Amino acid sequence: ILVASIADGTGKTAVTLALARLAQERGRSVGYMKPKGTRLQSSAGKTLDRDPMLARELLGLEAEIHQLEPVVYSPTFVDGAIRGQEEPDELGGVVEEQFRTLADDADLMLVEGGGDWTTGGIVDLTDADVADRLDASVLLVATYGTGEDLDSVLAAAEAFGDRLAGVLFNDVSDAAFDELESEAVPFLDRRGIPVFGVLPHDRDLAGVTVDDLAAELGANVAVEGDGDAHVERFLVGAMGGDAALRYFRRTKDAAVVTGGDRPEIVTAALEAPGVNAVVLTGGRHARRTRLGTAETRGVPVLLAAGDTLSVIERAESVLDTGRARDEGTVDRMRDLLHDHADIDAILGDDGTEADSDE
């Protein structure tokens, strides 16, 4: 089963590993592979994707990382492929060879797609290409906000063709949940696209903790606070103090990013109940009085290198790529799948086409 995704940050890794655990609970020996390593620890050189390392740990796999991740899809690799330094057929052959080796010891292979399903097109290794090479059925993970999101689902369904077993919607907000189940799911069913489940938004899986954010940004902690608090959005402090306070008070689970030379913004952020952290840019500390207020209120203050725009871009990428993954994330996803998805259909335990020859 190849688990593909409409876009980055849909929870594909958590879904893949949670399904693997559910299959193990059913007595099946499970293998894992991510043909294209995209969640890299650095942007150049021979670097490793964090997802296969997590999979090896959580699933008790003995395979080497180069088997679990045969293609390191780094910017360096992409640049070389564009210059003609990579041979698509040769890369595809390597993926097939490593897959066969891993599959020898498994009843079921879970193959994780890379980024979104189109990633790898420059070397003929989109998720659709990989599914064809490995003779895999496909589970497509998608999000839903409005009906327009179905355009992407239909485009992916056309690319996967008969290999698409079904769709799993993840992280669906309360506001969109009823519309998705009452209108969108029947629409897809009429188009011959099964929906295996609709997973609700879960706060434990949303955003990133303040501690994880600090680690990903390489930020120094100027004021300790609740490092386990969640951050689901970032606000830029670029207006006056009064306007900023009104703005900040309308949100929750936010981090305010602003220059250390904007004391009025820091003050407004610390007065807003929905702000869980303040990130100061430009290498400047806020005034000691503001830091004292942060300490009193238990709001962490982080010092990040770079200007406000670059820090915001880096912070948003942390959310977009879903970097805060661990065993707790996978366990929670396992519970959501158990409660809100047709596991028998996904794993092929009900005799459906999802049980292919992988």
FENZILIN-V511237 format. One record per residue. N is the residue number from 1. OMEGA is omega in whole degrees, -180 to 180 (NA if undefined). NEAR is the number of other C-alpha atoms within 10 Angstrom. Layout:
((N	OMEGA	NEAR) (N	OMEGA	NEAR))
This chain:
((1	176	28) (2	179	28) (3	-178	26) (4	-175	30) (5	175	29) (6	-177	20) (7	172	20) (8	172	17) (9	180	19) (10	-178	22) (11	-176	24) (12	-179	27) (13	179	27) (14	178	24) (15	-178	25) (16	-177	25) (17	177	28) (18	176	26) (19	178	23) (20	179	26) (21	178	20) (22	177	18) (23	177	20) (24	178	16) (25	179	10) (26	175	10) (27	-179	10) (28	173	14) (29	-169	17) (30	172	22) (31	-177	26) (32	176	28) (33	170	28) (34	-172	27) (35	-178	30) (36	178	25) (37	-176	25) (38	-178	25) (39	-166	21) (40	-179	17) (41	174	12) (42	-171	12) (43	-177	14) (44	175	13) (45	179	11) (46	-176	14) (47	-172	16) (48	174	21) (49	-177	22) (50	-176	16) (51	176	24) (52	178	27) (53	177	15) (54	180	16) (55	-179	24) (56	-180	19) (57	-173	12) (58	-176	16) (59	179	17) (60	-178	11) (61	180	16) (62	-177	10) (63	176	15) (64	-178	13) (65	-179	16) (66	174	15) (67	-179	20) (68	-176	28) (69	-175	25) (70	-179	22) (71	177	23) (72	-172	23) (73	-178	25) (74	174	23) (75	177	15) (76	178	13) (77	-178	18) (78	179	17) (79	179	12) (80	180	12) (81	179	16) (82	179	11) (83	176	9) (84	-178	12) (85	179	11) (86	180	16) (87	-175	11) (88	-179	17) (89	179	12) (90	178	11) (91	178	17) (92	178	20) (93	178	12) (94	178	16) (95	-180	24) (96	-179	17) (97	-180	15) (98	178	17) (99	-180	25) (100	179	14) (101	-180	12) (102	-176	21) (103	-179	19) (104	-175	12) (105	-174	12) (106	171	15) (107	-176	15) (108	175	23) (109	172	23) (110	-178	23) (111	-178	26) (112	176	29) (113	-177	31) (114	-179	26) (115	171	24) (116	-170	18) (117	180	25) (118	-179	21) (119	-179	19) (120	-177	24) (121	-177	13) (122	177	14) (123	178	19) (124	179	17) (125	169	26) (126	178	22) (127	176	30) (128	177	28) (129	-179	19) (130	179	22) (131	178	22) (132	-178	14) (133	-175	15) (134	-178	19) (135	-175	15) (136	166	24) (137	-171	26) (138	168	28) (139	-178	26) (140	178	25) (141	-177	25) (142	171	25) (143	-178	22) (144	174	20) (145	177	15) (146	-180	12) (147	-180	12) (148	180	9) (149	179	14) (150	176	18) (151	-179	10) (152	178	13) (153	-179	21) (154	179	14) (155	178	12) (156	-180	20) (157	179	22) (158	-179	13) (159	-179	17) (160	178	20) (161	-177	12) (162	180	12) (163	179	22) (164	178	25) (165	-180	26) (166	-176	22) (167	172	25) (168	177	24) (169	-177	21) (170	174	23) (171	-178	20) (172	-178	19) (173	177	15) (174	-177	10) (175	-177	10) (176	-170	14) (177	-176	18) (178	179	12) (179	180	15) (180	-176	19) (181	-174	14) (182	-176	10) (183	-174	11) (184	-179	19) (185	176	21) (186	177	15) (187	180	15) (188	178	17) (189	177	12) (190	178	10) (191	178	11) (192	-179	11) (193	-180	19) (194	172	18) (195	-175	22) (196	-180	23) (197	175	23) (198	-177	25) (199	-178	20) (200	172	16) (201	-179	15) (202	-175	15) (203	-179	10) (204	180	13) (205	-175	19) (206	172	18) (207	-176	22) (208	176	25) (209	179	21) (210	179	24) (211	179	19) (212	178	18) (213	179	25) (214	-180	21) (215	-178	12) (216	180	16) (217	-174	16) (218	-175	13) (219	172	19) (220	-180	16) (221	179	16) (222	179	17) (223	176	20) (224	178	15) (225	179	20) (226	-179	16) (227	178	17) (228	179	12) (229	-177	19) (230	172	25) (231	-180	23) (232	-180	17) (233	-180	17) (234	180	21) (235	179	19) (236	178	17) (237	-176	24) (238	-178	14) (239	178	13) (240	-174	12) (241	-178	18) (242	179	12) (243	179	13) (244	-179	21) (245	178	21) (246	180	13) (247	-177	16) (248	-177	25) (249	-179	15) (250	-176	10) (251	176	16) (252	-180	16) (253	-176	19) (254	168	23) (255	178	27) (256	179	25) (257	-178	28) (258	178	25) (259	178	25) (260	179	19) (261	179	16) (262	-175	19) (263	-178	17) (264	178	17) (265	178	27) (266	179	29) (267	179	19) (268	-180	22) (269	-178	31) (270	179	26) (271	-178	16) (272	-176	19) (273	-178	16) (274	-180	17) (275	-177	26) (276	179	27) (277	174	31) (278	179	26) (279	180	29) (280	-176	29) (281	176	24) (282	178	16) (283	-177	16) (284	174	14) (285	168	19) (286	178	20) (287	-176	13) (288	-179	9) (289	179	11) (290	178	17) (291	177	20) (292	177	13) (293	178	16) (294	179	24) (295	-179	16) (296	-177	11) (297	178	14) (298	180	17) (299	180	24) (300	174	26) (301	-178	30) (302	176	25) (303	-176	25) (304	178	23) (305	177	17) (306	178	14) (307	-174	15) (308	-178	21) (309	-178	13) (310	179	13) (311	177	20) (312	-180	20) (313	178	11) (314	-180	15) (315	179	21) (316	180	15) (317	176	15) (318	178	19) (319	-175	20) (320	-178	14) (321	176	16) (322	-171	21) (323	-177	18) (324	179	16) (325	177	17) (326	-178	13) (327	179	15) (328	178	12) (329	-179	19) (330	179	23) (331	179	16) (332	178	17) (333	177	25) (334	179	20) (335	179	13) (336	178	20) (337	-180	22) (338	-175	16) (339	-169	13) (340	-178	14) (341	178	18) (342	-176	17) (343	180	18) (344	-179	16) (345	-178	18) (346	-176	25) (347	179	22) (348	-179	17) (349	177	14) (350	177	13) (351	-180	11) (352	-178	13) (353	178	17) (354	179	22) (355	-178	19) (356	-173	15) (357	180	13) (358	NA	18))
